Amino acid sequence: MQLIMSPTSPYARKVRIALREKDLPFEPVVDIPWNDDTHVPDFNPLGKIPVLRLDDGSTLYDSRVIVQYLEQVRPAPALMPADAAARIAVLRWEALADGLVDAAATVFLERKRPAAMQDNAWIARQQGKIARALAAMERDLAGRRWCVGDSFSLADIAVGCALGYLDLRLPQPWREAHPALAALCARLGERSAFAETVPPQ
Ligand SMILES: N[C@@H](CCC(=O)N[C@@H](CS)C(=O)NCC(=O)O)C(=O)O
């Protein structure tokens, strides 16, 4: 099994953490989709990472599909709860966390354009999404150890990867106003799967 990825991709990090948590062996293949010599479109028509290449040559994308696949082939330790309502809650957390990443990546890319071409209203719109996502996560996490129920799940992985990406690409003092998220982030950092996948600066 190969994982086509980049070390800074928060979506790929979700998959890398799931693979480590489940102790599934895989071969990481670094391929930066923005580079001219990328082969990512050969494996995902959308040209995005992560892509999982199975031993039979077939490919899986995107990160949400890959993690659900891993959950099926290696159910333990479970990253999804057994209860149906709790499963939906986990997927909702993942959607919120991934949406935060989408907005942060949009801001990061917009800011890389020449200053005269940057759309400040567009950036402000994305910043609003980030601020509201952080506030919603903080509200729903307050007083709890994990995002859903009383155990670590895919929801915590997705939130941890989103916050890690924010620190990497749009550093801001979010911890002060979001103590529950800050505590979750610190707790996650103690897990080897998180510590081993911290994105390089
Ligand atoms: N929803 C996708 C998002 C994947 C994604 O946007 N990956 C970025 C890297 S962090 C990418 O490959 N971007 C290249 C592009 O958009 O052309 C997932 O969860 O896997």
The ligand as an ORCA input file, in Angstrom:
! r2SCAN-3c Opt
* xyz 0 1
  N     -11.028     17.007      0.110
  C      -9.691     16.584     -0.233
  C      -8.777     17.795     -0.276
  C      -7.395     17.431     -0.809
  C      -6.570     18.664     -1.140
  O      -7.075     19.753     -1.417
  N      -5.226     18.483     -1.101
  C      -4.341     19.560     -1.475
  C      -3.032     19.434     -0.705
  S      -3.186     19.881      0.968
  C      -4.003     19.430     -2.932
  O      -3.661     18.362     -3.377
  N      -4.089     20.526     -3.704
  C      -3.724     20.534     -5.066
  C      -4.763     21.174     -5.954
  O      -5.804     21.629     -5.419
  O      -4.536     21.211     -7.159
  C      -9.205     15.541      0.776
  O      -9.757     15.505      1.886
  O      -8.338     14.723      0.462
*
